[in-house]
Amino acid sequence: APEFHDGRALISRLEDGITYYGYIDTGGKEVIKSQYVNATPFHNGFAIVMKFTKKVVGKNKVLGKDVVSYEVEEFVIDLNDKAMTPMLHTRNCVPDKMKSGKKPELTTQFLSEHMVGVKMGDQKWEIYTF
C-alpha cells in the first residue's frame, strides 16, 4: 500500500526499461507526473527529485547520427511540483545502469526545513537554502 507523507505518496512506472517516479494524492489521483528517476517522500511540504535528460551535443557526420550526453539533475520540489532550487549536482550518467533496475544515487539531503546539503564529487558538501 502507498505510504503518504504530506498528502502525497510515491508511485512508479516503467518506460523503456527505466523506472520513473511521481506522486499521487490521497484520492489516488496522479498529481505529479512520473518523470523522475529517483525521488524521496515529501517532508514538510518538500521532496528531493532527480530528473534524467538526454542532450544532443553534436552530430557524427560520418554515421549521420546525433552525439548525445545523458545527465541527471537533482532539485527540490514543493507539493505542486514547483522547483524550489536550481539544479543541484548535475552529472553524467549511463542509461543502461538505470535499465538494470538501479536508481542513480541522490547526493542531496535535507539539513533543515529550508536547507539542503549536496555531496559533490570531491566529497565536499555545498549548502543551499530555499
C-alpha positions in Angstrom: 0.0 0.0 0.0 1.2 3.5 -0.7 2.7 5.4 2.2 1.5 9.0 2.4 3.6 11.9 3.6 2.2 15.5 3.4 -0.8 14.0 1.4 1.4 12.6 -1.3 2.7 9.0 -2.0 5.4 7.9 -4.4 4.3 5.9 -7.4 6.4 4.4 -10.2 6.1 3.4 -13.8 8.5 1.5 -16.1 9.3 3.0 -19.5 11.9 1.7 -21.9 13.4 -0.3 -19.0 13.8 2.8 -16.8 11.7 3.3 -13.6 10.2 6.8 -13.3 8.7 8.2 -10.1 5.9 10.6 -9.4 3.3 11.2 -6.7 -0.4 10.6 -6.1 -2.7 12.4 -3.6 -4.8 10.6 -1.0 -7.6 10.2 -3.6 -5.3 8.2 -5.8 -5.0 10.9 -8.5 -1.6 11.4 -10.0 -0.7 14.9 -9.1 3.0 14.9 -10.0 3.7 13.1 -13.2 6.1 10.1 -13.1 9.1 11.8 -14.6 11.8 11.4 -12.1 14.4 8.6 -11.9 14.8 8.9 -8.2 12.7 10.7 -5.6 12.2 11.0 -1.8 8.9 11.1 0.1 7.7 14.5 0.9 8.7 16.0 4.2 7.5 19.4 5.5 6.0 20.0 2.0 9.1 19.3 0.0 10.8 16.4 -1.8 14.2 15.8 -3.4 13.9 14.5 -7.0 16.2 13.6 -9.8 15.5 14.1 -13.5 17.1 12.3 -16.4 17.9 14.3 -19.5 19.3 13.5 -22.9 21.1 16.4 -24.7 22.3 16.4 -28.3 25.8 17.8 -28.2 26.8 17.4 -31.8 26.5 15.4 -35.0 28.5 12.5 -36.3 28.7 13.4 -40.0 30.2 10.0 -41.0 27.4 7.9 -39.4 24.7 10.6 -39.7 23.8 10.3 -36.0 23.5 12.6 -33.1 26.1 12.7 -30.5 24.3 12.7 -27.1 25.1 13.3 -23.5 23.0 11.8 -20.7 22.7 13.7 -17.4 20.9 13.5 -14.1 20.0 16.6 -12.2 18.7 16.9 -8.6 16.5 19.6 -7.2 13.8 20.2 -4.5 10.1 20.4 -5.4 7.1 21.5 -3.5 3.7 19.7 -3.3 2.7 21.2 -6.7 5.9 20.1 -8.5 7.3 23.6 -8.5 11.2 23.6 -8.4 12.3 25.4 -5.2 16.1 25.2 -6.0 18.2 25.5 -9.1 19.5 22.2 -10.5 21.8 20.6 -7.9 24.8 18.5 -8.8 24.2 17.9 -12.5 26.3 15.0 -13.6 26.7 12.5 -16.5 25.0 9.1 -16.2 24.8 5.9 -18.1 21.2 4.9 -19.1 22.0 1.2 -19.2 22.7 1.2 -15.5 19.2 2.5 -14.8 17.8 -0.1 -17.1 19.3 -2.8 -14.9 16.9 -1.6 -12.1 19.5 0.5 -10.3 18.4 4.1 -9.4 21.0 6.8 -9.7 22.1 7.8 -6.2 20.8 11.0 -4.7 23.6 13.2 -3.4 21.2 15.8 -1.9 19.7 15.6 1.6 17.6 17.8 3.8 19.5 19.5 6.6 16.6 21.6 7.9 13.2 22.8 6.8 14.6 25.1 4.0 18.1 23.9 3.7 19.8 21.1 1.7 23.3 19.8 1.5 24.7 18.4 -1.7 27.7 16.0 -1.5 29.9 16.8 -4.5 32.3 14.5 -6.4 35.2 15.7 -4.3 33.3 14.6 -1.1 32.8 18.2 0.0 29.3 19.5 0.8 27.6 22.5 -0.7 24.8 24.1 1.2 21.7 25.7 -0.4 18.7 27.4 1.2 15.3 27.9 -0.4 
